[in-house]
Amino acid sequence: MVVVAATAARRVFRDRVRLRAPRFVEVWIDASPEACAARDPKGLWARARAGGAPELPGGGAPYEPPRAPEVVARGGGEDREALAAAAALLEDG
């Protein structure tokens, strides 16, 4: 099993990976830009708001939310139910 944390701002990129991976579980962390900025130790969101990181998805660059992720973690905080759901999907495959 391989778990990859990836940022793919466009659906087409995620869809391409889904087609190639025999077991693909998309987990969407549904967090507001404000929650992301508050949890950003590198200051990327502050830079994006100041115009210094226009390539940041959701900050300066557009982000396309997934249409039908297998798991959604809401609020940007700890979501034990979403974690358990993702783990179950990965184990069952």
C-alpha positions as CSV (number, residue, x, y, z in Angstrom):
1,M,0.0,0.0,0.0
2,V,1.2,3.5,-0.9
3,V,-0.3,6.6,0.6
4,V,0.6,9.9,-1.1
5,A,-0.2,13.4,0.1
6,A,-0.6,15.4,-3.0
7,T,-1.9,18.7,-4.2
8,A,-3.6,18.5,-7.5
9,A,-5.5,21.7,-8.1
10,R,-7.3,20.5,-11.2
11,R,-9.7,17.5,-11.5
12,V,-8.1,16.4,-14.7
13,F,-4.8,15.7,-12.9
14,R,-6.6,13.6,-10.2
15,D,-8.7,11.8,-12.8
16,R,-5.5,10.8,-14.7
17,V,-4.0,9.2,-11.6
18,R,-7.3,7.5,-10.7
19,L,-7.3,5.8,-14.2
20,R,-3.7,4.5,-13.6
21,A,-3.9,3.4,-10.0
22,P,-5.6,0.1,-9.4
23,R,-6.7,1.2,-5.9
24,F,-7.3,5.0,-5.7
25,V,-8.9,6.6,-2.7
26,E,-9.4,10.3,-2.9
27,V,-9.6,12.0,0.5
28,W,-10.6,15.6,0.3
29,I,-9.7,17.8,3.3
30,D,-12.5,20.3,3.0
31,A,-11.0,23.3,4.8
32,S,-11.6,27.0,4.2
33,P,-8.8,29.2,3.0
34,E,-8.9,30.9,6.4
35,A,-8.3,27.5,8.2
36,C,-5.5,26.7,5.8
37,A,-3.9,30.1,6.4
38,A,-4.2,29.6,10.2
39,R,-2.4,26.3,10.0
40,D,0.3,27.3,7.5
41,P,3.8,27.2,9.2
42,K,5.6,28.3,6.0
43,G,3.6,31.4,5.5
44,L,2.6,30.4,1.9
45,W,-1.0,31.7,2.4
46,A,0.2,35.1,3.6
47,R,2.6,35.3,0.7
48,A,-0.3,34.4,-1.7
49,R,-2.5,37.1,-0.3
50,A,0.3,39.6,-0.7
51,G,0.7,38.5,-4.4
52,G,4.0,36.6,-3.8
53,A,2.7,33.1,-4.4
54,P,0.2,33.2,-7.3
55,E,0.6,29.5,-8.0
56,L,-0.8,28.4,-4.6
57,P,-4.0,26.5,-5.2
58,G,-6.9,28.2,-3.5
59,G,-4.6,31.1,-2.6
60,G,-3.8,32.7,-5.9
61,A,-4.5,29.9,-8.4
62,P,-7.9,28.3,-8.9
63,Y,-8.7,25.0,-7.1
64,E,-11.3,22.6,-8.5
65,P,-12.9,20.6,-5.6
66,P,-13.5,16.9,-6.3
67,R,-16.9,15.9,-7.6
68,A,-17.1,12.6,-5.8
69,P,-14.2,11.9,-3.4
70,E,-14.4,8.6,-1.5
71,V,-13.8,10.4,1.8
72,V,-14.4,13.9,2.9
73,A,-12.8,15.3,6.1
74,R,-14.7,18.5,7.0
75,G,-13.4,21.6,8.7
76,G,-9.7,21.2,8.4
77,G,-9.3,19.8,11.8
78,E,-9.0,16.3,13.2
79,D,-11.7,14.1,11.7
80,R,-11.5,10.6,13.1
81,E,-14.5,9.3,11.2
82,A,-12.9,10.4,7.9
83,L,-9.6,8.8,8.9
84,A,-11.3,5.5,9.8
85,A,-13.3,5.6,6.5
86,A,-10.1,6.1,4.4
87,A,-8.2,3.4,6.3
88,A,-11.1,0.9,5.8
89,L,-11.2,1.6,2.0
90,L,-7.5,1.1,1.7
91,E,-7.5,-2.1,3.8
92,D,-10.5,-3.6,1.9
93,G,-9.0,-3.2,-1.5
